[in-house]
Amino acid sequence: MALSQRQAFTLLSAGVAVSIVALPIKVLSIEMNPQSDAVHQMNLFQAVVLGMVQGLTEFLPISSSAHLKVVPVILGWGDPGSAFTAVIQLGSIAAVLWYFWRDLTQITTGAIKAIGQSDYASKDFRIALGIVLGTIPIIFLGVLIKILIPDFDNSPLRSLRAIAVASIGMSLLLVIAERMGQRKRDYNALGLQDGIWMGLAQALAIIPGVSRSGSTLTAGLFMGLERAAAARFSFLLGIPAITLAGLVQLKDVLDKGLGSEELVSFVAGTISAAVFSYAAIAWLLRYLQTRNTWIFVWYRLAFGVAILGAIATGLLDNS
């Protein structure tokens, strides 16, 4: 059946959007991989614990990459490796897709319908386009870093001291956002500018300790969004980048082959991440409907100060 001009334009636009996101997606492993290339085999218990850490911290504004680097070091488990930490994030993606399935279905069908009717003021179209545009900055910054800093995984920006400073700095920004944010705009008021600005904030999460959810939530508050609305859009915005990066890492892992013990660890960590991610999402959205973000401000501040103190006293190596 022949396509009309409008249908052809719609398909072409979708293809361009997917290409923009997918072609350079491998560089997003920078943002998703808080560890170095060294790998220590995780046993079943360790995999479940790290999956729990991933699940609880991915969507709370406290930085999953920072915790996935610090927790194994503190426990003396060694580096689980970038592939492990990236792949188990697919559990977090499964959780957010599960939780927001109706929203995603509504946004997708609504955006397609809006394009067909040239209704570009539609809420669903605005949110869908905001997610696409908001994903571009992290790809652009990832490509730039890949070109300018080839060994970024081992750069000082990914050291424990940098994580601590980023955590403290973001806690202070969240304080300012809490104080200055008007919180007058709800989820239905989301527009393209929210996707762009929150997308720029999301790109900063390439640095461990910044927190993807923390930076986007902070940006949303600065733009006058209600806390729960900012968190909800933050979750939706993170789906493309985390999903594609996780799938790239999964392909690399499968290409290299896995032993039975490694496979069990990957599966256990991913399931654990999914369960705890779902719980974290549900809890945070309920929490932000009636509470402020001060609990995360104090946690991030204490987390950063504790790391600096441990480095200063020699309890942790700044690596």
Secondary structure as the mmCIF struct_conf table of DSSP 4:
data_model
#
loop_
_struct_conf.conf_type_id
_struct_conf.id
_struct_conf.beg_label_comp_id
_struct_conf.beg_label_asym_id
_struct_conf.beg_label_seq_id
_struct_conf.end_label_comp_id
_struct_conf.end_label_asym_id
_struct_conf.end_label_seq_id
HELX_LH_PP_P HELX_LH_PP_P1 ALA A 2 SER A 4
HELX_RH_AL_P HELX_RH_AL_P1 GLN A 5 ALA A 22
TURN_TY1_P TURN_TY1_P1 LEU A 23 PRO A 24
HELX_RH_3T_P HELX_RH_3T_P1 ILE A 25 LEU A 28
HELX_RH_AL_P HELX_RH_AL_P2 SER A 29 MET A 32
BEND BEND1 GLN A 35 GLN A 35
BEND BEND2 ASP A 37 ASP A 37
HELX_RH_AL_P HELX_RH_AL_P3 LEU A 44 GLU A 58
TURN_TY1_P TURN_TY1_P2 PHE A 59 ILE A 62
HELX_RH_AL_P HELX_RH_AL_P4 SER A 64 LEU A 75
TURN_TY1_P TURN_TY1_P3 GLY A 76 GLY A 76
HELX_RH_AL_P HELX_RH_AL_P5 SER A 82 VAL A 87
TURN_TY1_P TURN_TY1_P4 ILE A 88 ILE A 88
HELX_RH_AL_P HELX_RH_AL_P6 GLN A 89 TYR A 99
TURN_TY1_P TURN_TY1_P5 PHE A 100 PHE A 100
HELX_RH_AL_P HELX_RH_AL_P7 TRP A 101 GLY A 116
TURN_TY1_P TURN_TY1_P6 GLN A 117 SER A 118
TURN_TY1_P TURN_TY1_P7 TYR A 120 ALA A 121
HELX_RH_AL_P HELX_RH_AL_P8 LYS A 123 LEU A 148
TURN_TY1_P TURN_TY1_P8 PRO A 150 ASP A 151
HELX_RH_3T_P HELX_RH_3T_P2 PHE A 152 ASN A 154
BEND BEND3 SER A 155 SER A 155
HELX_RH_3T_P HELX_RH_3T_P3 PRO A 156 ARG A 158
BEND BEND4 SER A 159 SER A 159
HELX_RH_AL_P HELX_RH_AL_P9 LEU A 160 MET A 180
STRN STRN1 ARG A 185 ARG A 185
HELX_RH_3T_P HELX_RH_3T_P4 TYR A 187 ALA A 189
HELX_RH_AL_P HELX_RH_AL_P10 LEU A 192 ALA A 203
HELX_RH_3T_P HELX_RH_3T_P5 LEU A 204 ILE A 206
BEND BEND5 ILE A 207 ILE A 207
TURN_TY1_P TURN_TY1_P9 PRO A 208 GLY A 209
BEND BEND6 VAL A 210 VAL A 210
HELX_RH_AL_P HELX_RH_AL_P11 ARG A 212 PHE A 222
TURN_TY1_P TURN_TY1_P10 MET A 223 GLY A 224
STRN STRN2 LEU A 225 LEU A 225
HELX_RH_AL_P HELX_RH_AL_P12 ARG A 227 LYS A 256
HELX_RH_AL_P HELX_RH_AL_P13 SER A 260 THR A 290
BEND BEND7 THR A 293 THR A 293
HELX_RH_AL_P HELX_RH_AL_P14 TRP A 294 ALA A 312
TURN_TY1_P TURN_TY1_P11 THR A 313 GLY A 314
BEND BEND8 LEU A 315 LEU A 316
#
